[in-house]
Amino acid sequence: MSRSARARVLAAPGFALAIAMAAAVALQDFSGALPLGLFNEGRETYAWLARASLAVALALAGIFGFELARGRATPLGGAARGLLASLVLLELLVTAVDVLVVSPSGATGPALGGPYREAVSPAGTRVFLKRAHPGSPLGFRTPVPDEKQPGAPRILFLGDSYTEGSGRDAACNYPEVATAALNAARAARGEPPFVAMNAGVAGYGPEESLALLRFLREEGYAFDAVVLSIFVENDFSDDLPGTERRVVAGINFRFPRSPFLRWLHPLNSRTARYAMFLWQAARMGRADDAVQRGDGNCRPPPPLPDPLPEELRDLVLRRYASNYGPEPQLAMQSVADALAGLRAEAAQAGVRLAIVVFPDRIVADREIRARVGLSLDLDRRNELAKLRAFVAEQAGDTPVLDTTETLTDGSVNYRSSDTHLSDVGNQVAGKYVGEQLAERLRSGAGGAP
């Protein structure tokens, strides 16, 4: 083989890989193939990284293209080949460590990385869950494992961190409060009590809740009623079309469904996601502290600080802009498809389904509106109501329990640090939901026994 042919053989793979990487970046981040992107936070930082990735890929393509055209290897080309080889080897090593050690798919494993893991049912349904702990092999926030076939009627609660629980412990979480209120009404009518199965997982959207419902059924769990939580503030902006959530470094990251984008975009590599994890690590919790955070006594939150913390102000305004700004970033069809799937799944299981709607904090909390300088005139109130109306429309004949009016104008209903419900808010919402469920789950009225 001549020297020029050997040089072209060396340059061709690098050129092809660099071109493919550049095409993946351009397609994912600059063509609108993923119209809502991959991230809801840090978009500006991600955009800068995407531009840098595109520039590096094009530079590598230029180096290897020069070698191909000239038929001559160059020192710069040798350095570029060494860089690509090192990155590929690093990615293989990180992948092996992640799959085998940090993020194993089994229920047990070392407590490394973040709090999440993936699980797959016998039928192939994939979900992400919190790590197993003594109270739950599925990582749910409960001190006692849920039986697959309970000896009493059971109500399954699905949703995100609002369902998993933002109260200091189980007695201060809306699903448990709702079940207590439901059972009090049933006891007065001489009906048997329900037991609650709190299957809320922080980070879930309606798509993930649908997958978990299928997963639990395929795993053999039985229940008599299902309650899905919809958090208007972020459930319409989290389930981004064309993407799926996968666990890397114990974190549920969002990836494109396209294998081309997944494997050839540098920012979708496990190495890149591990770098993101290290940046996020200080903010993450673990499954083993999710069962109880207090002494069982529910307490009101401290007053909103004055001035309002910048983190809380930015969170509220960013989510408000995502939902109702001039260019809202909404995944309406994803939510509609998930609700249709949940209705079909519940019908197939022969159980009653109810949907609980939690409002944006900026809608329900007058004080925080005043602090961020947002007034709600009639037109704006109508704008804010559109997502709640969309849920009611997509629910069909499924009962929708909207907690907006119940939670309205009470900062005490929210934590002072974020937009989660406080102990008081969980109790207020839980009591309302429980009383509403009591009317919809009456024995002999077409509901559960």
Secondary structure by P-SEA (a helix, b strand, c coil): ccaaaaaaaaaaaaaaaaaaaaaaaaaccccccccccccccaaaaaaaaaaaaaaaaaaaaaaaaaaaaaccccaaaaaaaaaaaaaaaaaaaaaaaaaccccccccccccccccccccccccbbbbbbccccccccccccccbbbbcccccbbbbbbbccccccccccccccaaaaaaaaaaaaaaaacbbbbbbbccccccccaaaaaaaaaaaaaacccccbbbbbbccccccccccccbbbbbccccbbbbbcccccccccccccaaaaaaaaaaaccccccccccccccccbbbbcccccccccaaaaaaaaaaaaaccccccccaaaaaaaaaaaaaaaaaaacbbbbbbbbcccccccaaaaaaacccccaaaaaaaaaaaaaaaaaacccccccccccccccccccccccccccaaaaaaaaaaaaaaaaaaacccccccc
